[in-house]
Amino acid sequence: MKPMYIKITDSQISYSNSENAIDEKSYNFDSNIELKQNLQTFKDSLSDQPNVIVITNPSRFLLKKNAIEFLGQVVDFGTELENIFHIPVINIEEKVDSDLLLASEHEVDYATWHLDYYGLDHGKRQYGQESMQTIGNGYFGLRGTYLEAKASDDNYPATYIAGVFNQLSTPINGRDIINEDLVNLPNAQYITFSINDGQPFKIDKSVIKESNRSLDLKTGLLTITLLIQLEDGKELQVIEKKVADMQNYHDYYLQYAINPMNFNGKITIYTQIDGTVVNSNVERYRNLANKHLVIDQIDNIDKTAVLAAHTVQSDIKLAIKTDLHYPTIVNPLYSVHNEDEIAEQRLEFNAQAGETYYFEKDVSLFTSLETKENVVSVAEKHQFLPSFADAAKQAAKDWQKVWKQEDVVITGDITAQKLLRLNSYSMTTAAQADANKDLDASVGSRGLTGEGYRGHIFWDELFDINFYVLHNPELVKYLLMYRYNRLKAALDYAESNGHNGAMYPWQSGLYGDEQSQEVHLNPITNKWDPDNSRKQRHVSLAVAYNVLNYFHLSHDEKFMQHYGLVMLLDIAKFWIDMSKLDKNTGKYTIANVMGPDEFHEGYPDKEESGLKNNAYTNIMVSWLFKKVGELINTESSDVLDNNFRKANFSDIDIQKLDDIRHNLKLDFQDDILGQFEGYFDLKRLDFDKYRKQYGNISRMDRILKAHDDTPDNYQVAKQADTLMALFNLTDQDFFDILSDLGYPITNHEMFINDNVKYYIERTTHGSTLSRIVYSMLLLKADDTKTAWKLFYEALTSDYYDIQGGTTAEGIHLGVMGATLNLVTSFFAGIDYRGDVLEIDPNMPEQWEEIDFKMNFKGTQFKFQITSDGVSIKANQDTEVIFIGKKLPLTANLEIQLTY
Ligand code: BGC
């Protein structure tokens, strides 16, 4: 062990590698920079890095041992230091029998399985933490709010169910704007108390001495502990717990444990199903219509309440049932207090100082989307597990199964480990096979954690499915069925735009019609700018990519024959129609589209929006046509006849696939591939000028528009666009496509280096999806240092809410999935895109080991990767390619390789 003992005061950190010489050296805080930066500077100043930090300040706070008063604030230095040093931080008081190793291992285990927030935060930061601590199971998401909170500027206690959308219309500047939202459902998690008939307790910093909110990722249990001191000196400890049922996905369970620590008195517990809720999570949407529900019925008798409602436009019926139990509370007075839209229950009892009183609430949610019978009768009949303890035990077991399958274990970096687990956790709460098998839903860009982007489903699915497919291919099938079930809507959308085939909408909700807004509020100018993002027709390519990715890993012929192939053919038909031949050059052009870079909506000074020959789109179309051609050659004639009939696909179309895929146009300047036709005519942007003025220039579009300018005029990108195809495809496939298109590249390495360098200089990372894609591209370009930096920024993007408030509106699921995928596919280097697994690690020097399991074409693999070795075990005889060489594997025999 290499410990560093430290003592923290307002002005400095004194440190030493010996417990007895603590004042040996010191680091003086620089008051001009933030604490986080100070700790980073401190770390950078150390010549020898420790592997455990021991804080010698005595523990003064009950709920966090390393919370320290610092410049008038209480700061959780344990977590702050762990986030910078990525090693365990313990307190001297925990060093039981001077066993540092044991204490340190214990902390590694704790820190890598818990997402904790000590203390209360405010505004968007608090909202963001609630998004991060959402519990759920793919069916519903319940934000990690204090049970006592109602929607306010600091708290937002929302509940969402996958697929429950509703449309409302708002008149803006003389026109009706219709928005479809993922609906915030009645709040059944509300529980609070009052003392001696006083006012119900509200979350208020002035009476909360300590607060700790701890999400246990291993078991899915959220525990919130409050130490309260009321104005009259009465002290209480409240421990509130929430857990979602992973199997019976309708249910969640709450436990409220209240202890009047220094007084006897009357406690009244209040609990509600509050149907007055509206959608008000996103500040800039707040002046739009937001009341989506009509409450139909409230039955509130005998400790059971049922609230029934329906969505005003989509008419989704909904029933919420709650059961209360409190076996340890003796002779309570139970009463019911209903209001128009609220079912309230109260429980009064005389409490004794020092006793803990347990109050439990079971909640069940049903909608007419997944429940065929009358939702109210189903809710009424519903039976819960006997107690909270049973629910927590069962959830822990179910999560154990999840982790067995999808835990990506990192040795040597507790921050990365914690956040990768958080990502896996969030991926699972957003969707899981046990729920999604019964749902007609896919994953929205924010999962089920907030109302950002209104819960809509985007091309982000591609980034999520890259992860899901390795650990849970069955789930991917259910997600893809969401798209299949909306194929008709995609055909109609194409038709209404004068096209053949299937054109999936950029933003998809309940029906699969286009849900992108037509105008978007610019927070800098406070004006509504037109939003042309719907022209990102590449979303259909993402749908096709996902179908092919799933088929590649699962070989699910049945899916392909009944659902996948017809989707691919319909999408191909759309692109055939979009490709227009220039007879003079023999080249095809795809016009009137946008690439993933949302800054470019059209050409400078042109009235109409849309671009020509977006490189990403054209390359992916060529790739798709090649794949569809291959499928046509392998599927049986029966299957083809059937699907050709359904998609109205003909032999002429087969010929077109082949012709177009060899002749789509790309634009080059030397070896730089143009983002779209005409890109090289755009001006270069003086990034430094804006950086000086604004600091953060990631949303350059908004900045330029505020200067009466537009990013359309410049070579500036929000996120990876031109090179996205290199993220999706293997290098070999990418360069083969370029050759097929008539642009053979002789020096692949030079092409990658030059293009990555060129585009990263012009990218502001205005989307969380940008850094992670560039991180992978930079690994290809051998810039491991910048790749690591961008990877870490992507990994921590929601944790630090690096976009300054967007996590408040929900976590960003795409970057979470992509980050996990980068670790397994590129750092560990297990590339699953070919016919056999290809192994070529790029192990970061900061990590000691990466361990994980994955499925590949029906075989279960287990990998352990270190800086110089790989160990592999497969559950069937198979083969892999290890750094370019074929290698047979025997079933269940672990082999160790060095590289
Ligand atoms: C990104 C898109 C993404 C969307 C939803 C936008 O900011 O530019 O690529 O699909 O967010 O996550």
Boltz pocket constraint, residues with backbone or C-beta under 6 A from the ligand:
constraints:
  - pocket:
      binder: B
      contacts: [[A, 445], [A, 453], [A, 458], [A, 459], [A, 460], [A, 596], [A, 598], [A, 718], [A, 719], [A, 766], [A, 767], [A, 768], [A, 769], [A, 814]]
      max_distance: 6.0
